[in-house]
Amino acid sequence: MRMDATKIGLACLWLAMACDHAKPPQAPPTRNEAQILDEDANADPTPAPVAAATPSAAPRPEEPRTIDVGPALVDVVPYFEELLPERPQAPADYGMLALSLPPPAGEELVVHAVAGYEVVAVYAEPDIESPKLGYVRLGTRMMVSEKQGTDGCPKGWYGLPAGGYACASKGLLVDAKNPPYFPKPPPPARLEEPLPYRYAYVRKWNSPMWWKVPSAAEQTQAQAERAAREAVREGKPLPGETKPATTAAPTTAADAKPTIAAPSVAVAKDEPATAALPAPAAQAKPPSETAPVVATADPVPEPPRLPLNPDNPWLEKGFFISLGQKVTEGDQSWWHTARGAYVEAEAAYEYDAKDFAGVELGEEVTFPFGWAMVEEAKVYELGEDGGLKAVSTLPRRTFVNLSEELELGGKTYMTTPGGQLLRKKDLRLAEAQPMPEGIEPWERWIDVSLAKQMLVAYEGDRPVYVTLVSTGRKGTKDEPFDTPPGRYRIRSKHVSTTMDGNSASDGNYSIQDVPWAMFFEGSYALHGAFWHDGFGRVRSHGCVNLGPSDARWIFMWSTPFLPEGWHGVHAHEGSPGTTVIVRE
């Protein structure tokens, strides 16, 4: 039954009191609600312990959606719930980032700063050997403290508003008087929306990606380079030759890289991670368009050095890029990406991102519940003659709140709180799981069922969110894609992180700014997937794919919380990540 005997008794007591005193019930209370991409992103993200300090504020989940829970017998539960024992409450600083040094006070934030590299690491202390706590993204502006020493950082350390320290020798641009100049900054992440950025699908093979809008001469040279690469891809003769190309196109000056140090990136197990696209610091100057030449009777100019993005300058068809704004210069338009690069607009079209959203569960919703998983699940009502009559249908992947199981005519049905029935075989039901050993009664944890392709988020023993996921599909012995069962903790969280890689079955792939990534074991992560709508069945390369709306909810709800203004945060002993259980 939906309510145990104690609750039923209390409900009756409450109803009796309501009749005696003729007092209307009070309205039930409402409830309110991204691996650092740097040198050692693949290293163990658990640094030495740091002492707790006053934490900074963290984003909270958006206002929950409500669902219909059925008849009055269920609806009255919140009215007498105050008579039940109170649930254990989490400490006030639960999920907040523990700091070894307190953040600077408001009056100490007197220096203008902007993140001039794609990733600017945040350290626990003004010391290059101290743990990295997270990072801020290219273009993020903030006020910081005055210089706090130069240990391992010749240009000086500066305290950030949310705590931690950034190094001016490693991408933080500072100015005591005016905001540092920063041309064409990429857009900030949209933290309140299911997707932090817009995305485009690359439609042309070997499309060059630049770190500035190219000149006419650079474009001409890039066209020649692209033609050679296309000949190799298609097995055709190189331009000016008669035999088919069988090896990679020759490397030319077009492959020259800007001398901007770039942090490396961990490759996610799933739809993967390209090395981050490092953006030049604001003061950086592009390479000269022509190299010096020695005077001769007939000087021959060398080809331009192309300022292509150094890590992945030639995009393949099927790659995704994250978008800032469209820039028009002359008669050409360019996508300015969210990572500060430029791609010709006609080489990629804006993608209609996909989404899926699960359900936030109120206090009144308990097991059983689940999803209709056939194309049209029939809904029945019991007639006065005892027969069943189909009255409607539910589309596939409709959430259903249920009551009890019963047998009718040799078939098993599940009843809804409103008294309707659905065939059990048409449903996929969530299974209540015991709290993992060692979990505090108020602690948040996540259960992922590989068999059911379902995720349930818990606070203590109470389910608070349920959705469908896509975990790793079956691969091969040499290239397994299985999501590994086990008990883990979230190790790092990222508003977005670029994933790429190569697989024998899928070829090369690259997706900039995969949203709401939460790494829990090596390169395995929970993250949003906007490029498919297959939730409820296996699909991924090993990660746990969620709809962007679901991934954002879990990201904002799980620990450690993301400090304001940061793009990614690491868990550590003082700020542990949410427990993740992956089971068969």
C-alpha positions as CSV (number, residue, x, y, z in Angstrom):
1,M,0.0,0.0,0.0
2,R,1.0,3.7,-0.4
3,M,0.9,4.4,3.3
4,D,1.8,2.2,6.2
5,A,-0.4,1.6,9.2
6,T,1.2,4.3,11.3
7,K,0.6,7.0,8.6
8,I,-3.0,5.8,8.1
9,G,-3.7,6.1,11.8
10,L,-2.2,9.6,11.9
11,A,-4.2,10.6,8.8
12,C,-7.4,9.4,10.5
13,L,-6.4,11.3,13.7
14,W,-5.8,14.4,11.7
15,L,-9.1,14.1,9.9
16,A,-11.0,13.7,13.1
17,M,-9.3,16.8,14.6
18,A,-10.2,18.7,11.4
19,C,-13.9,17.7,11.8
20,D,-14.0,18.6,15.5
21,H,-12.4,22.1,15.1
22,A,-13.5,23.0,11.6
23,K,-10.1,24.4,10.8
24,P,-9.0,24.3,7.2
25,P,-5.6,22.6,6.7
26,Q,-2.6,24.8,6.0
27,A,-1.0,24.7,2.6
28,P,1.8,22.1,2.4
29,P,5.3,23.7,2.4
30,T,7.1,24.2,-0.9
31,R,10.7,23.1,-1.5
32,N,13.2,25.3,-3.3
33,E,15.5,24.3,-5.0
34,A,32.0,21.7,-14.5
35,Q,38.4,17.8,-14.3
36,I,40.5,20.9,-14.1
37,L,41.6,21.3,-17.7
38,D,45.2,21.9,-16.8
39,E,48.5,20.1,-16.5
40,D,47.4,17.3,-14.3
41,A,43.7,16.8,-15.0
42,N,44.2,13.1,-15.2
43,A,45.9,12.9,-11.8
44,D,44.3,11.8,-8.6
45,P,42.0,14.7,-7.8
46,T,42.2,14.2,-4.0
47,P,44.9,16.5,-2.8
48,A,46.2,16.8,0.8
49,P,43.5,17.7,3.3
50,V,42.7,21.3,3.8
51,A,41.0,22.8,6.9
52,A,37.5,24.0,6.7
53,A,36.7,27.7,6.4
54,T,33.6,29.8,5.7
55,P,32.4,28.5,2.4
56,S,31.2,30.7,-0.5
57,A,27.7,30.6,-1.9
58,A,26.9,28.0,-4.5
59,P,24.2,27.8,-7.2
60,R,21.1,26.0,-6.2
61,P,18.8,23.9,-8.3
62,E,15.9,25.6,-10.0
63,E,12.4,25.6,-8.7
64,P,11.1,22.0,-8.8
65,R,8.4,20.9,-11.1
66,T,5.2,19.4,-9.5
67,I,3.5,16.2,-10.4
68,D,0.0,14.9,-9.8
69,V,0.1,12.5,-7.0
70,G,-3.6,11.4,-7.0
71,P,-6.4,11.3,-4.5
72,A,-7.0,13.1,-1.2
73,L,-5.7,10.2,0.9
74,V,-2.2,10.9,-0.5
75,D,-2.7,14.7,-0.5
76,V,-3.4,14.9,3.2
77,V,0.0,13.4,4.1
78,P,1.9,16.7,4.2
79,Y,-0.7,18.2,6.6
80,F,0.1,15.8,9.4
81,E,3.7,15.2,8.5
82,E,4.7,17.6,11.3
83,L,3.6,14.9,13.7
84,L,6.2,12.5,12.3
85,P,9.8,12.5,13.4
86,E,11.8,15.2,11.7
87,R,14.2,14.0,9.0
88,P,17.9,14.4,9.8
89,Q,19.2,17.8,8.5
90,A,22.5,18.2,6.7
91,P,25.1,20.5,8.2
92,A,24.8,24.1,7.1
93,D,28.1,23.9,5.2
94,Y,27.3,20.6,3.5
95,G,28.6,20.5,-0.1
96,M,30.3,23.8,0.2
97,L,34.0,24.1,-0.8
98,A,36.3,23.8,2.3
99,L,39.2,26.3,2.1
100,S,42.5,26.4,4.0
101,L,42.4,30.2,3.9
102,P,39.3,32.3,4.0
103,P,38.3,34.3,0.9
104,P,39.2,38.0,0.9
105,A,36.6,40.4,2.4
106,G,34.6,42.6,0.1
107,E,36.7,45.7,0.8
108,E,39.9,43.8,-0.1
109,L,38.7,43.1,-3.7
110,V,40.3,46.1,-5.3
111,V,42.1,44.8,-8.4
112,H,40.4,44.2,-11.8
113,A,41.0,40.8,-13.3
114,V,40.0,38.6,-16.2
115,A,40.8,35.0,-17.2
116,G,43.0,35.4,-20.2
117,Y,43.6,31.7,-20.8
118,E,41.0,29.1,-21.6
119,V,41.5,27.7,-18.1
120,V,42.9,29.6,-15.2
121,A,43.5,27.2,-12.3
122,V,42.4,28.1,-8.7
123,Y,44.9,27.0,-6.0
124,A,44.1,26.5,-2.3
125,E,46.9,28.8,-1.3
126,P,49.3,31.4,-2.9
127,D,51.8,28.6,-3.6
128,I,52.3,26.6,-6.8
129,E,52.6,23.4,-4.8
130,S,49.2,23.8,-3.0
131,P,46.2,21.8,-4.2
132,K,44.2,22.9,-7.2
133,L,40.6,23.4,-6.2
134,G,39.1,24.3,-9.5
135,Y,39.3,26.8,-12.4
136,V,37.7,29.8,-14.0
137,R,37.0,30.0,-17.7
138,L,38.4,32.3,-20.4
139,G,36.8,35.7,-20.3
140,T,35.5,35.6,-16.7
141,R,35.8,39.0,-15.1
142,M,36.1,39.6,-11.3
143,M,37.6,41.8,-8.7
144,V,40.4,40.2,-6.8
145,S,42.7,41.0,-3.9
146,E,46.0,42.8,-4.1
147,K,49.1,40.6,-4.8
148,Q,49.6,37.9,-2.2
149,G,53.2,36.9,-2.8
150,T,55.1,35.4,-5.8
151,D,55.9,31.8,-4.6
152,G,56.2,29.9,-7.9
153,C,54.4,32.7,-9.7
154,P,56.7,35.6,-10.7
155,K,53.8,37.9,-11.6
156,G,52.0,37.3,-8.3
157,W,49.1,35.5,-6.7
158,Y,45.7,37.1,-6.3
159,G,42.8,36.1,-4.0
160,L,39.5,35.3,-5.7
161,P,36.1,36.4,-4.4
162,A,34.9,32.9,-3.8
163,G,38.2,31.8,-2.2
164,G,41.4,30.3,-3.6
165,Y,44.2,32.0,-5.5
166,A,45.0,32.5,-9.2
167,C,48.4,33.1,-10.7
168,A,49.0,36.1,-13.0
169,S,51.8,34.1,-14.7
170,K,49.3,31.4,-15.6
171,G,46.6,33.4,-17.4
172,L,45.1,35.8,-14.9
173,L,45.3,39.3,-16.4
174,V,45.2,42.0,-13.7
175,D,45.0,45.8,-13.6
176,A,44.7,47.9,-10.4
177,K,43.0,50.8,-12.1
178,N,40.9,49.6,-15.1
179,P,39.3,46.3,-16.3
180,P,42.0,44.6,-18.5
181,Y,41.3,44.9,-22.2
182,F,40.0,41.7,-23.7
183,P,38.9,41.7,-27.3
184,K,35.8,39.7,-28.3
185,P,35.4,37.7,-25.1
186,P,33.5,34.4,-25.5
187,P,30.0,34.3,-23.9
188,P,29.6,33.3,-20.3
189,A,28.0,29.9,-19.6
190,R,24.2,30.0,-19.2
191,L,24.0,28.4,-15.8
192,E,20.2,28.8,-15.5
193,E,19.4,26.9,-18.7
194,P,19.6,23.2,-19.6
195,L,22.5,23.9,-22.0
196,P,25.3,26.3,-21.0
197,Y,26.0,27.1,-24.7
198,R,24.6,26.8,-28.2
199,Y,26.1,24.3,-30.5
200,A,26.9,23.8,-34.2
201,Y,27.4,20.6,-36.3
202,V,30.4,20.7,-38.6
203,R,29.2,19.9,-42.1
204,K,32.4,20.2,-44.1
205,W,35.4,17.9,-43.9
206,N,38.7,19.4,-43.0
207,S,37.3,22.8,-42.0
208,P,40.0,25.0,-40.5
209,M,39.6,26.5,-37.0
210,W,41.4,29.7,-36.4
211,W,42.3,31.7,-33.3
212,K,41.6,35.0,-35.2
213,V,39.7,35.9,-38.3
214,P,42.1,35.0,-41.1
215,S,43.4,37.4,-43.8
216,A,42.7,36.7,-47.5
217,A,46.3,35.4,-47.9
218,E,45.8,33.0,-45.0
219,Q,42.6,31.7,-46.4
220,T,44.2,31.1,-49.8
221,Q,47.0,29.0,-48.1
222,A,44.4,27.2,-46.0
223,Q,42.4,26.2,-49.1
224,A,45.6,24.6,-50.6
225,E,46.2,22.7,-47.4
226,R,42.6,21.6,-47.2
227,A,42.7,20.4,-50.8
228,A,45.7,18.2,-50.0
229,R,44.0,16.8,-46.9
230,E,40.8,16.0,-48.8
231,A,42.8,14.2,-51.5
232,V,44.3,12.0,-48.8
233,R,40.9,11.3,-47.2
234,E,39.2,10.5,-50.5
235,G,42.2,8.5,-51.9
236,K,42.6,10.8,-54.8
237,P,45.8,12.3,-56.3
238,L,47.3,15.3,-54.5
239,P,46.9,18.5,-56.4
240,G,49.4,18.5,-59.3
241,E,50.0,14.8,-59.0
242,T,48.7,11.7,-60.9
243,K,49.0,9.0,-58.3
244,P,46.4,8.7,-55.5
245,A,47.6,10.0,-52.1
246,T,48.2,7.1,-49.7
247,T,49.8,9.0,-46.8
248,A,49.0,12.0,-44.8
249,A,49.0,15.3,-46.5
250,P,52.4,17.1,-46.1
251,T,52.9,19.3,-43.1
252,T,53.4,22.9,-44.1
253,A,53.8,26.2,-42.5
254,A,50.1,26.1,-42.2
255,D,50.5,23.8,-39.2
256,A,52.6,26.3,-37.2
257,K,51.3,26.8,-33.7
258,P,51.0,30.1,-31.8
259,T,53.5,30.2,-28.9
260,I,50.7,30.2,-26.3
261,A,51.0,27.5,-23.6
262,A,48.0,25.3,-23.5
263,P,46.8,23.2,-20.6
264,S,46.2,19.5,-21.5
265,V,42.8,17.9,-21.2
266,A,41.7,14.6,-19.8
267,V,39.9,12.5,-22.3
268,A,36.5,11.4,-21.1
269,K,35.6,7.8,-21.7
270,D,32.3,8.7,-23.4
271,E,31.9,10.9,-26.4
272,P,35.4,12.2,-25.4
273,A,37.6,15.1,-24.9
274,T,39.7,17.0,-27.4
275,A,42.5,18.7,-26.0
276,A,41.2,22.0,-24.8
277,L,41.3,24.7,-27.4
278,P,43.7,27.1,-25.8
279,A,42.9,30.7,-26.4
280,P,45.7,33.3,-26.6
281,A,46.1,35.8,-23.8
282,A,44.6,39.1,-24.6
283,Q,48.0,40.8,-25.2
284,A,49.2,38.0,-27.4
285,K,50.2,39.0,-30.9
286,P,49.6,36.7,-33.9
287,P,52.4,35.3,-35.9
288,S,53.6,37.5,-38.7
289,E,51.9,36.8,-42.0
290,T,55.2,36.4,-43.9
291,A,58.4,35.0,-42.6
292,P,61.6,37.0,-43.2
293,V,63.3,36.3,-46.5
294,V,66.8,36.7,-47.6
295,A,67.3,39.2,-50.4
296,T,68.1,37.6,-53.7
297,A,67.9,38.5,-57.4
298,D,64.4,37.0,-57.4
299,P,63.2,36.8,-53.8
300,V,60.6,34.1,-53.4
301,P,58.1,34.8,-50.5
302,E,57.4,32.0,-48.2
303,P,53.8,31.0,-47.6
304,P,51.9,32.6,-44.7
305,R,52.1,31.0,-41.3
306,L,48.5,30.2,-40.5
307,P,47.3,31.0,-37.0
308,L,45.2,27.8,-36.7
309,N,44.1,26.5,-33.4
310,P,47.0,24.4,-32.3
311,D,45.4,21.3,-30.9
312,N,42.7,20.4,-33.4
313,P,43.0,22.9,-36.3
314,W,41.2,20.8,-38.9
315,L,37.6,19.9,-38.0
316,E,36.0,16.7,-39.4
317,K,32.4,16.4,-40.5
318,G,30.3,15.4,-37.6
319,F,32.2,17.3,-35.0
320,F,30.4,19.7,-32.7
321,I,31.5,23.2,-31.8
322,S,30.1,25.4,-29.0
323,L,29.0,28.8,-30.2
324,G,29.4,32.4,-29.1
325,Q,28.2,34.8,-31.7
326,K,28.4,35.1,-35.4
327,V,30.9,37.6,-36.7
328,T,30.8,39.2,-40.1
329,E,33.9,40.8,-41.7
330,G,33.6,41.9,-45.3
331,D,31.4,39.4,-47.2
332,Q,32.2,36.5,-44.9
333,S,30.7,35.3,-41.7
334,W,32.4,33.3,-38.9
335,W,31.3,31.5,-35.8
336,H,33.1,32.8,-32.8
337,T,33.2,29.7,-30.6
338,A,32.6,29.7,-26.9
339,R,36.3,28.7,-26.6
340,G,37.5,31.8,-28.4
341,A,38.2,30.3,-31.9
342,Y,36.8,31.1,-35.3
343,V,35.2,28.7,-37.8
344,E,33.7,29.8,-41.2
345,A,29.9,30.0,-40.7
346,E,29.1,28.0,-43.9
347,A,31.2,25.1,-42.5
348,A,28.9,24.4,-39.6
349,Y,25.2,24.8,-39.0
350,E,23.5,25.5,-35.6
351,Y,22.3,22.3,-34.1
352,D,18.8,21.7,-32.7
353,A,19.9,20.2,-29.4
354,K,17.9,17.4,-27.9
355,D,16.8,17.1,-24.3
356,F,15.0,14.8,-21.8
357,A,13.8,15.6,-18.3
358,G,13.0,13.3,-15.4
359,V,10.9,14.1,-12.4
360,E,11.7,15.7,-9.0
361,L,9.9,13.7,-6.4
362,G,8.1,15.4,-3.5
363,E,7.9,14.1,0.0
364,E,4.6,12.4,-0.8
365,V,6.0,10.2,-3.6
366,T,7.3,6.9,-2.5
367,F,8.0,3.6,-4.3
368,P,6.6,2.2,-6.5
369,F,7.0,4.6,-9.5
370,G,8.6,4.3,-12.9
371,W,8.1,4.8,-16.6
372,A,5.7,3.6,-19.3
373,M,8.2,2.0,-21.8
374,V,6.0,0.8,-24.7
375,E,4.9,3.1,-27.5
376,E,1.3,3.3,-26.2
377,A,0.7,2.0,-22.7
378,K,-3.0,1.4,-22.2
379,V,-4.7,2.9,-19.1
380,Y,-7.6,0.9,-17.7
381,E,-10.4,1.5,-15.3
382,L,-12.4,-1.2,-13.4
383,G,-16.1,-1.2,-14.3
384,E,-19.0,-1.9,-12.1
385,D,-19.2,-5.4,-13.6
386,G,-15.7,-6.1,-12.6
387,G,-14.4,-5.8,-16.1
388,L,-11.5,-3.6,-17.4
389,K,-12.0,-0.9,-19.9
390,A,-9.2,0.9,-21.7
391,V,-9.8,4.6,-21.3
392,S,-6.6,6.2,-22.6
393,T,-2.9,5.6,-23.5
394,L,0.4,6.9,-22.2
395,P,3.2,7.7,-24.6
396,R,6.5,5.9,-24.2
397,R,8.7,7.4,-21.4
398,T,5.8,8.9,-19.4
399,F,6.5,9.0,-15.7
400,V,3.9,7.1,-13.6
401,N,3.3,7.4,-9.9
402,L,1.9,4.1,-8.6
403,S,0.2,2.5,-5.7
404,E,-0.2,-1.3,-5.4
405,E,0.2,-4.4,-7.5
406,L,-2.8,-6.7,-8.2
407,E,-3.7,-9.7,-10.3
408,L,-6.8,-9.7,-12.6
409,G,-7.6,-12.5,-14.9
410,G,-4.2,-14.0,-14.6
411,K,-2.4,-10.7,-15.6
412,T,-0.5,-8.4,-13.3
413,Y,-1.4,-4.7,-13.1
414,M,-0.2,-1.7,-11.2
415,T,-2.7,0.8,-9.8
416,T,-2.3,4.6,-9.7
417,P,-3.2,6.7,-6.7
418,G,-6.3,7.7,-8.7
419,G,-7.5,4.1,-9.1
420,Q,-6.5,3.5,-12.7
421,L,-4.6,0.4,-13.8
422,L,-1.6,-0.2,-16.2
423,R,-0.2,-3.6,-17.3
424,K,3.0,-4.2,-15.3
425,K,4.7,-5.6,-18.4
426,D,4.4,-2.1,-20.0
427,L,6.2,-0.4,-17.2
428,R,9.8,-0.1,-16.0
429,L,9.8,0.3,-12.3
430,A,12.4,1.9,-10.1
431,E,13.7,-0.3,-7.3
432,A,14.2,1.0,-3.8
433,Q,17.8,0.6,-2.7
434,P,19.2,0.6,0.8
435,M,21.5,3.4,1.9
436,P,25.1,2.5,1.1
437,E,27.1,1.7,4.2
438,G,28.7,4.7,5.7
439,I,26.3,7.2,4.3
440,E,25.0,9.8,6.7
441,P,21.1,9.8,7.1
442,W,21.0,13.3,5.4
443,E,23.7,12.6,2.7
444,R,23.0,12.8,-1.0
445,W,23.8,9.8,-3.2
446,I,23.1,8.5,-6.7
447,D,21.9,5.0,-7.8
448,V,22.4,4.0,-11.4
449,S,20.8,0.8,-12.6
450,L,22.5,-0.6,-15.7
451,A,19.7,-3.2,-16.2
452,K,16.9,-0.6,-16.1
453,Q,18.9,2.3,-17.5
454,M,17.5,4.4,-14.7
455,L,19.0,6.9,-12.2
456,V,17.5,7.7,-8.8
457,A,19.0,10.4,-6.6
458,Y,18.5,10.1,-2.9
459,E,18.8,12.2,0.2
460,G,19.4,9.6,2.9
461,D,16.7,7.0,2.4
462,R,14.3,9.2,0.4
463,P,14.3,9.3,-3.4
464,V,14.3,12.9,-4.6
465,Y,14.8,12.6,-8.4
466,V,14.3,9.9,-11.0
467,T,15.2,9.8,-14.7
468,L,16.2,7.5,-17.6
469,V,19.8,7.4,-18.8
470,S,22.0,5.8,-21.4
471,T,25.0,3.9,-20.2
472,G,27.8,2.1,-22.1
473,R,26.8,-0.1,-25.0
474,K,28.4,-3.4,-25.7
475,G,31.7,-3.0,-27.5
476,T,34.3,-5.5,-28.3
477,K,37.1,-7.3,-26.4
478,D,39.6,-4.8,-27.7
479,E,37.3,-1.8,-27.3
480,P,34.9,-2.3,-24.5
481,F,32.3,0.4,-23.8
482,D,30.7,-1.0,-20.7
483,T,30.0,1.3,-17.7
484,P,31.9,-0.3,-14.8
485,P,29.7,-1.3,-11.8
486,G,31.0,-0.2,-8.4
487,R,30.9,2.4,-5.7
488,Y,32.4,5.8,-6.5
489,R,32.4,9.4,-5.5
490,I,32.2,12.4,-7.8
491,R,35.8,13.6,-8.2
492,S,35.4,16.7,-10.3
493,K,32.5,18.8,-11.8
494,H,32.6,20.9,-14.9
495,V,30.0,23.3,-16.3
496,S,31.3,21.9,-19.6
497,T,34.3,20.1,-20.9
498,T,35.4,19.1,-24.4
499,M,35.4,15.4,-25.2
500,D,36.9,13.7,-28.2
501,G,38.6,10.5,-29.3
502,N,38.8,7.8,-31.8
503,S,37.1,4.4,-31.9
504,A,37.2,1.6,-34.4
505,S,33.4,1.5,-34.6
506,D,32.6,5.2,-34.6
507,G,35.8,6.8,-36.0
508,N,37.0,10.2,-34.8
509,Y,34.6,12.3,-32.7
510,S,34.9,15.7,-31.0
511,I,32.3,17.5,-29.0
512,Q,33.2,20.9,-27.6
513,D,31.8,21.8,-24.2
514,V,29.8,18.7,-23.2
515,P,27.5,20.1,-20.5
516,W,27.4,19.4,-16.8
517,A,30.2,16.8,-16.6
518,M,30.7,15.0,-13.3
519,F,33.7,12.6,-13.3
520,F,33.4,9.7,-10.9
521,E,36.1,7.3,-12.0
522,G,39.0,8.0,-14.3
523,S,37.4,9.2,-17.6
524,Y,33.9,7.9,-16.7
525,A,31.4,10.7,-16.0
526,L,27.8,11.5,-15.7
527,H,27.1,14.3,-18.2
528,G,24.5,15.9,-20.4
529,A,24.1,14.6,-24.0
530,F,22.4,16.9,-26.4
531,W,23.2,14.9,-29.6
532,H,20.8,12.0,-29.0
533,D,17.5,11.2,-27.5
534,G,18.0,7.5,-26.7
535,F,17.6,7.7,-22.9
536,G,16.3,4.5,-21.5
537,R,18.6,2.2,-23.5
538,V,22.4,1.7,-23.8
539,R,24.2,3.9,-26.2
540,S,27.4,5.6,-24.8
541,H,31.1,4.8,-24.8
542,G,30.9,4.1,-21.1
543,C,29.8,7.4,-19.5
544,V,26.3,7.8,-18.0
545,N,24.5,10.0,-20.5
546,L,21.6,12.2,-19.2
547,G,19.3,14.7,-20.9
548,P,20.7,18.2,-20.4
549,S,17.9,19.2,-18.1
550,D,18.6,16.1,-15.9
551,A,22.3,16.6,-16.0
552,R,22.0,20.2,-14.9
553,W,19.7,19.2,-12.0
554,I,22.1,16.6,-10.8
555,F,25.1,19.0,-11.2
556,M,23.5,21.7,-9.1
557,W,22.3,19.2,-6.5
558,S,25.4,17.1,-6.1
559,T,28.5,17.9,-4.1
560,P,30.8,19.7,-4.1
561,F,28.9,22.7,-5.1
562,L,30.4,25.0,-7.7
563,P,31.7,28.3,-6.2
564,E,30.3,31.4,-7.9
565,G,32.2,32.5,-11.0
566,W,34.0,29.2,-11.4
567,H,33.7,26.8,-14.3
568,G,35.0,23.6,-12.6
569,V,35.6,22.3,-9.1
570,H,37.5,19.4,-7.6
571,A,36.4,17.3,-4.7
572,H,38.9,16.8,-1.9
573,E,39.0,15.3,1.6
574,G,37.5,18.5,3.1
575,S,34.8,18.7,0.4
576,P,33.9,15.1,-0.7
577,G,31.9,14.4,-3.8
578,T,28.5,12.8,-3.9
579,T,28.5,8.9,-3.8
580,V,27.6,7.2,-7.0
581,I,26.5,3.6,-7.0
582,V,26.6,1.8,-10.4
583,R,25.0,-1.6,-10.3
584,E,23.9,-4.3,-12.7
